[in-house]
Every structure is written in C-alpha cells, then in structure tokens.
Amino acid sequence: MLKEEDDLSWYARKADTLRKGIAVERAEDDADRAERVSSLLEALRRGGIKGSLERRTLYTRHLPPGCRGCLGGKGTNAFVTGLCTRDCFFCFNQKPRTDELVVHGIRLAEPEGAPEVVRRYGLRSVGVSGGEPTMRPERLLRLVRALRTLPFRVRIDLYTNGDRLSDALLSQLKDAGLDALRFNLVAREFDTEPVERALRYFDETAVEVPVIPEQLAEMKDMVLRLDALRVPFLNIHELFACRENSARVAEKGYGSGGGAGDALLWEPVAAADEAALSLLLFALEKTARLSVYYCSCRTQQDISSRGMQRRLRLAADARRRDSATRS
C-alpha cells in the first residue's frame, strides 16, 4: 500500500490531481490594482503584521497551532468522504463526488489504517476534511480514535461547514481526542450558530474560509462578530481556480492572476490577493483578540515545493540503492 518514494506533501499530491484543464482566462494586467496591493502591504508592514510579506505568509497575532505542522512540511489531509451538504462554487474536490477515505493521498479501506500512513511519513498534523466529514460520523470518530493510538502526539483539526455537527457529535469528538474545529462560514452564508455551539466544547474553535472579493463587506462583518465571540483564529485563503472549479469561477467573472509556481497547479484569481490583504489589514486594525492568518497560493507553493523536492531526493536514493544491489 505505501511506497517509500511517495512524497511528503499533501499539497504536492493535490497539485498532481488538479494539473490540467484550468479553463479561466488570464485577467488583463491592472496597474491600479498593483498599486493598491503595494499600499496594502506597506500599511500591513507599518501596522506590525507578522510573517513574510513577499511570500504572503502573514498573520496578525499568533500562528494557528494546526498550521505549524503544514508549514514545517509535516502536515497532511485525511479526506473522510467526498459527499457534502453544500455545493460551493469554489470547491476544488473531485466531481462526481466519491464516498471514500483517503489519507495523505492514499485510499484506505478502514480508518484504522491511518496511523501507519502517519507513522511512515513522519507526519505530525492531520487536517480531517471532505466533502463534509460529519456526513460519515462513525468513520470520522474511528479515524480520530485510531490516530490517538499513535505513540506520539499528532495534531488533529476537523474542517466542517457545521451542517451536521450536533451537540452529541461534538461531545464524542472531544472524547475521541480531536484538538480543534475549523468552520467554513462562507459555505453557510456567514451563519455563526455552529461556531457558537462548538465553543462550548472546544476552546480552539476556529474559522477557515476563502476570501470572496465581492463579499468583502460581509467578510469584514464576520471578522467583527468572530472577535466579539472570542474565536481565537481565522484562517483566510486566496481564492483560486483549478480543474474542478474553473467553469464556475469563470461564470462569476473572475480571471486568472497567473500560476503560483511550478509546484502548484491551481491559479489564484486576479482580485484575490488584494481582497485577502484588505481583510487582513481590517482585522489588524479593528480586532481586539482574533488572530487572522493568510495562507496564500504562494504559501501553498512553498509547502508543495518542499514535498516535491523530497520526492526527487527519495527517488534518487531508491535508484542508488537499486544500482548498489545490482553491482
């Protein structure tokens, strides 16, 4: 099932699956936008933003604990099911949807196979997602419990829209050993009800969303409400186009901003970086507690590059071992 030469990075694996057919035309160069982005970056610098302005790995107060493993090259994804309660235009998952368990790009028959994948690749952070993972609650609970059998501590975050997240399931997830939840509030029109409910069980209840440029006003309102609720973290992503969502992204009128790099085969839309930086600056200036982290396509490119470099090193090592054996 597992191959020694398999690469480390989930982003690199997903880049392979989304490699072809991005049907979004390149947007025309916009000198005014470039100037606005430059002004936003300068305002963020003066305001004390943390991280890298050049690579767009930026945060206002604290880096979310669940992101540290990914940035360090030791994070991965556990895809519980492709089934979902929503149909977001920006969704990058395979269509038609599939009901299967995939951990670190490897299909598993049972959740109890996940610890071996994590152990083999030296992973330390697992983002549990879908689809909507709570549509398969028993599979989800078995996965979290299985990961807790490892002899070392693994960070486990659940990504959900909250549609199927009952109090009973929240309690079971807490008992199983889940560390934190990340809600996609864009998927539910910014309704914070499931976030408020989850906060009763998990101190680290966070929100993670793509920044939708035409909904920037609603997203700023969301920032203020999350801050008032004492939500600790908001993670924002640069809206991108890939093979699976490009037709619907194009229907929204977005143009491609160009490839993020050789190791990442999805493309940010032209207005996405500016919108994300605007939201980040708003949070920096207007919130009292909420920490906002911007995970851009450039950040994902960096993570993916490390994984692909590791793949090349492992393949070269395997060739040298084969050559030594034959001689």
N, C-alpha and C positions, 0 to 999 in steps of 0.2 A: 504493500500500500504506500509506504513512504519511501522516497528516494533521497539519498544523501545529497544529490546535486540540486534538489528543489531549492528555490530561492527563499530568502527570509521575509521579503516584504509583501504584505497583502496588497499594497498599492501597486507594486510591480505586477502581481498576478492579475489584478483587475485591469491594469493598463493593457495587458495582453488580450483580455477578453473584449475590450472596447476599442480595439486597434483600428477598425475600418469603418467607413461609411458615415462620417460626420457631415450631415447634409445642412450645414449652416454656413451661409456665405460670409466671407470676411467683411467686417464693417470698414467703412472708409476711415482713414486717419482723421482724428479730431484734435486739432491743435489746442482748442479751448479746453477740451477735457484733460489733455496732458497738463495744461497749466493749472487746472483745478486740482488734479491729483497732486501735483507738486506743492501747491499751497496747503493741502490737507496733510501731507507728510511733514511739512515744516511746522504746522500747528500741533501735530502729534508729538514731534520732537520737543518743541518748547513746553508742551504740557507734561512731559516726563514719561511718555509711553515706553514700555519695556520690550525687549526683543530686538529683531533685525528689521529695519525699515526697508533695506534692499531686498531681502528675501520674503518680506511681508509675513514674517512670523512674529506677531505682535500681541501684547496683552496689557491690560490696564493696571491690574494689581498683582494677581497671582496666576501662575500657570496651572491649569487644572491637573490634579493628580493623575487622572486617567489618560492624559495626553503625553505624559513624560515617557512612558514605555514606547509609544509610537515614534516620538521624535528621536528616541535613542536607538531605534531600529529593532526593538524587542516587543512591538505590539502587533496584534493580528485581529482578524474578524472571525466571529462564529455566526454563520448565516443559518438561523433556525428554520426558516421557511421563506419562500418567495411570495406566499399568499399575503394579502393585505386588505385592510378595510377601506383604504383610500386609493385615489388614482391621481397622484400629484403630477403636474406637467414636467417637473424637473427630475422625476425618479429615474435613476440610472440602472435599475435592475432589469434582468432578462425578461423579455416578453416572447411568448406567453409565459405566465408565471409558473414556477415549479415548486412543488412541496417536497423539499429535500433539505437535509442537514449538510452543511459544508463548513469545515473548519480549516482556516489557512489555505483555502483553495482546494482542499481535499474532501471529496464526498465520503461521508461516514454513514454506515447502516444504523449505528446506535450512538447515542450521546456519550456512552462510557468509553468510546474510542478517542475522545477529545484529549484527555490528559497525555496520551502517548504522543500526539502531534505537538502539543505544547512543550513537552519534555524534550523531544527530539530536536526541536529548533531553538531551544533556549529562550522561549518567549516568556514575557513577564506581565503582559497586559492583553486582555481579551475584550473586544467590543462585541457584545451579543446583539445581533440585529436581524433584519429581514429585508423586504416584507415587513410584516408586523409579527414579531416573535410571540406575542401573547395570544395569537390565534392557535398556537400549539403549546398550551400551558404545561402539560406534563413533560413534553420534550424539553421545554425551556428549563423547568425545575430539575430534571435529570441532568441536564448539561451543567448547570451551576453546581449541583451537588457533586458531580463527577470531577469538575475542576478543583473542588475543595479537597479532593483526596490526594492531590499532589503533595510531595514532601517539602515544597517551597511555596511561598506566598505568591499568588497571581492576582493581579488587579482585574476585577470583572465589572464592566459597565453595561447596562441594558439600554438600548436605543428603542424608543417606542413613541407612538402617537398618543397613547393613553386610552384609546377607544375601548379596549378590553381589560383594562387594569383595575380590577376590583380591590376592595379592602382585603378580602381573603387572599388574593394572589399576592398583594403587596406584603402581607404578613408571612406568607410562605416563602417568598423570595428573600425576605430579611433573614428568616431562619435558615435558609439554604446557604447563605453566605454571600449574597450579592453586595457589592460595595456601593453602587450608585446608579441612578437613573438619569437618562438624557432624553428630554421630550422634544419632539418636532412640533412646535406650536404653529408653524406656517401651515402644516397639514390640516390643522383643526381651526383655521381662521382666528388664531391667537387666543383661543379659549384657554384660560389658565386653570380651570377646575381640577384636572388630573394632577397638575403640579402642586396645587394646594393640598390635595389629599395625600400625595406621596410624601410631602414634607412632614407629615405626622409619623412616618415610618423611617425615613432616610434623611439625615441632616444634609447629606450631599445629594440633593435633588437639583439637577441642572437642566438647561435647555440648550439644544443644538439645532441650528437652522441654517439653510442657505439664505443669503441676503437677496431679496427680490427687489430690484431697483424701483419698480413702480409702486411698491408697497412700503417705501421707506418711512412714510409718516406713521403707518400702523406699527412698524417695527420699532420706531422710537418710542411710541406709546407703550409697547410691550416691554422695552428696557426699563421704563419708569415703574411699571407695575411689578416686574420681577424684583427690582430693587426694594420696593415697598414690602414685598412678601419675604424679603431676606433670602432670596435664592442666591446661593454663593457664586455660581458660574453660568455664563452664557457663552457658548461657542458659536462663532459665525463662520460660514464658508462662502467662498466666491462661487457664484452661480456659474455652472459650466454646461457645455453641450458635449454629448457623446453619441455613440451609435444608437443607443436605446431611447434617448430623449430628444434627439436633434430635430425631428419633424415638429414636435410640439413646441420646442424652444423657438424654432423659426416662425411658427404660427403666432407666437407672442410678439414678433417683430424684432427679436434680438439678432444681432450679427456677432460673428466670432471675433474675439480680440486677438486671435492667433494662438499657436501652440504654446504650451507652458514649457516644453522641453522634450528632448528625445525620449526620456524615460517615462513620460506621462502622455497618454494618447487621447485624453479629453482636453477640451479647449475652453478657457474662460470666455464668457460673453463680454462684449466690448464695454458695457457700462458697469460691470460687476465690481471691479476693484474700487472704483470711485464710490459706489454706493456703500460697500463694506467699510471703507475708510471713513466715510461720513458718519456711519453708525458708530464706529469705534470712537471717533472724536466726540460725538454726542454723549456716549457713555462715560468717557473720561472726564467730561466737564460737568455732567448732570447727576451722576450716581454717587451714593454715599458708601455703599457696601459691595454692590455687584461687581464681579471681575469678568471682563469680556476678553475673549481670546479669538484672534483672527487667524484661522487656518486657511491660507490661500492656496491656489493651484501651484504657486512657486514652492510653498512649504511641502506640498504633496510630491512635487517633482524631486525635491531633495531627499525625501524619505524613499521614494521609488528608486532613485539613482543608487542609493546605498544598497538596496536589495538586489538590484541588477548587477552591481559590481561584485557583490558576494556570490551571485550565481556564476559569474565568469571565473572567479577565483576557485570555487568548488569544482567547476567543470575542468579547469586546468589541473587541479590537484588529482582529479579522477583519471585524467589522461596520463599524468606522470606515474600514477600507481599502476595503471594498466601496462604502460611501457616497461616499468621496472619488473613486473611479473613476467612479461613475455621474454625479457632478456635473462 
